[in-house]
Amino acid sequence: MMLFVAGARADEGMWLPYSISGQNLAEMQRLGCKLTAEQIFSFNQPSLKDAIVQFGGGCTGELISAEGLLLTNHHCGLSYVQSHASVEHDYLQDGFWARNKEEELPNEGLTVSFLSYIEDVTKAVMKDVTGDMSEDVRAKLIKQNCEQLEKETKGDRDVKVEIVPFYHGNQYILFVYDVYKDVRLVACPPWGIGKFGADTDNWTWPRHKGDFCIFRVYTAPDGSPAKFSKKNVPMRSKHFLPISLKGVQPGDYTMILGYPGSTDRYSYSGAVKNIIELEGPAIVDCRTTKLEQYRKHMDADPAVFIQYASKQASVSNYWKYYIGQVKQLRQNKVYEKRLAQEQDFRKWMNADKSRKAKYDGIFEEYDKYWDNQNQYTKALIYNREAGWRGGEAVTFALRFRQLNNIIENKTATPDVIKERAKGMKKFVQDFFKDYNKALDRDVTIALLNLYYKDVNPAQLPSILKKVGDKTHGDFTAFVDNAFAKSIFVDENRVNAWLDNPKSLAKDPIFALMYNILGTYWDLSEQAESVNDKRAERLYMQGLMEMQQDRNFYPDANFTMRLTYGSVQDCEPRDAVTYSYVTTLDGVMAKYKPGDWEFDVPKDLIKLWENHDYGRYADKNGDLVVNFITTNDITGGNSGSPVIDANGNLIGLAFDGNWEAMSGDISFENQVQRTICMDMRYLLFIIDKMANAQNLMQELEIVQ
């Protein structure tokens, strides 16, 4: 028998913050929110939304000072920290603290985006679209309408404009962003704080992790976005979040604003079954193989550890995610729940002639689509995970496709070709800075061996089929020969080629890449020869019509969302209760000297031994590290602020819990939790451990 705490249900919903003034706001206020809708989201006055950014390509960040100081997760900033690290200056292990603005480090390619405008443009996007159009014609017309609207909206302004579909194409919303291109690294805690627990603790509670990085946004002197320049100045923040020292208690209101990446909570049962039986296991098998080779080399050489720390973390994150997702989809019977919902829909549809005429046939379309998809899923995933995104040299070769096509097809003059080749030299330098040939050799051999063994022979790239058949699936000699002859494993060879570019057709790694990629295109075309877009759109529309008393929120799609909930304990299963907080005592209970996952800095040990927590201790004298809430988040919310009832920053969201790993597909109301870093731990690390008083003086701290 499973027991749960009354009132501890998680709070489902990733809401568009510009439309929360009705039912959602009333519920938020019932839970304790003291803010008005205008204080949360407004185009007419500074509001919480002005402190929230899209950070890089897939995280969230928030401003925490009047001078553009920006907070996000350690794992979101890790690749930028790693790019500055070396054996002599090991910012990964030791951390990094700029003691003044002159020491802050620029990060090429890093941008942050502030949302400046939103408009529902469904009517304009759907102009001239009719119900009797084929899906191809419909999609083409919608694309043309979107491109025209985006062009008109952008004009000659330096802004990002995108039109995003919602509810599977039943609504379209236009977003305008101001994009800032000068974002500098300010601070990062040591590995033993920011990455504490690493793979073992990932996606689990209890956690004990100081998952933060600090950056600063710079602008041109007039306040406009600008590329890096020594003349740039710190941003004058339109709004920033004060940091609260109050701490958290069960039942406290919590609100999260951020950019969740992707959910699929209204999907068909066939999609769930595909993940459980095909997609999830295939990704896990490929990434397990890759990670085994990473760890072997990283454990043996500190220099390789620095080179591959960010890469390993990226591969590992969704490796464990898919392990948990498949397990919890089964455990939580999500497939069975989808079948039950579809049965209810059929009954509702068949009870009315007009509804039957409108929606009849969508499940047959879905079944046809997924029957077709299931034939190609495994091969496509292996092609990607073990093929063109498997070994690094193969992936590196991809970047030379366009230039090689120009050379072979003679579509540019020799001078243009040389100029383009010259432009690639910085990319080549960056690649080889963090490349280890011996590691890549072992990864490539292991992945190709797995690829050949696990995939239907009829769906293998021809080179893999030919070599594997001859060698009984052992690609060691093939890879050794390719690495001996290819330019793509040696910086000098690549630069020599760039000085005198010619056809790459005979390069063995380029040929392998092209063969794998060609197979991927062929398989993708066959997989997508059956379309389910009409079924998706109509099923979503029908669900909303059938459940008119339900307040539907759209699936996540990396647009700004608001979620609300409260701090709560969790009882995930019989006789198991998890407290809502963890403390520094828990960090030290896990401490393993010399272990890459559970070692901690000596300065932190000394502070713990002396119980030297200052004003950051809770009422019991403990230092809280992490806490959990009932908020609804997913990937992309990493780095999102956890905000209290008065608009103050109390936490930094960084993860979900193992028992709810099916949450992207089906929200698990009883057990879903968001794992957050307590702001008192952030301040403790900045103040007591790093003694970064320049940062402390910049923050607004409230009791």
Salt bridges, closest charged atoms under 4 A:
GLU27 OE2 - ARG30 NH2 2.75
ASP50 OD1 - LYS49 NZ 2.97
ASP50 OD1 - LYS238 NZ 3.90
GLU67 OE1 - LYS101 NZ 3.42
GLU104 OE2 - ARG216 NE 3.02
GLU108 OE1 - LYS426 NZ 3.32
GLU135 OE2 - ARG537 NH2 2.87
ASP158 OD2 - LYS181 NZ 3.64
ASP182 OD2 - ARG184 NH2 2.73
ASP201 OD2 - LYS590 NZ 2.74
ASP211 OD2 - HIS75 ND1 2.93
ASP211 OD2 - LYS209 NZ 3.14
ASP299 OD1 - ARG295 NH2 2.82
ASP360 OD1 - LYS356 NZ 3.73
GLU365 OE2 - ARG534 NH1 2.27
GLU385 OE1 - ARG287 NE 2.92
GLU385 OE2 - ARG384 NH2 3.16
GLU392 OE2 - LYS311 NZ 2.58
ASP430 OD2 - LYS426 NZ 2.95
ASP434 OD1 - LYS433 NZ 3.60
ASP442 OD2 - LYS296 NZ 3.14
ASP442 OD2 - HIS297 NE2 2.82
ASP442 OD1 - ARG441 NH1 2.61
ASP454 OD1 - LYS453 NZ 2.82
ASP469 OD2 - LYS465 NZ 2.55
ASP480 OD1 - ARG441 NE 2.60
ASP499 OD1 - LYS425 NZ 2.64
GLU536 OE1 - HIS168 ND1 3.55
GLU536 OE1 - LYS533 NZ 4.00
ASP612 OD1 - LYS688 NZ 2.85
ASP632 OD2 - ARG265 NH1 2.64
ASP655 OD2 - ARG207 NH1 2.45
GLU659 OE2 - ARG573 NH1 3.31
GLU668 OE1 - LYS337 NZ 3.59
ASP678 OD2 - ARG680 NH2 2.84
GLU698 OE2 - ARG216 NH1 2.57
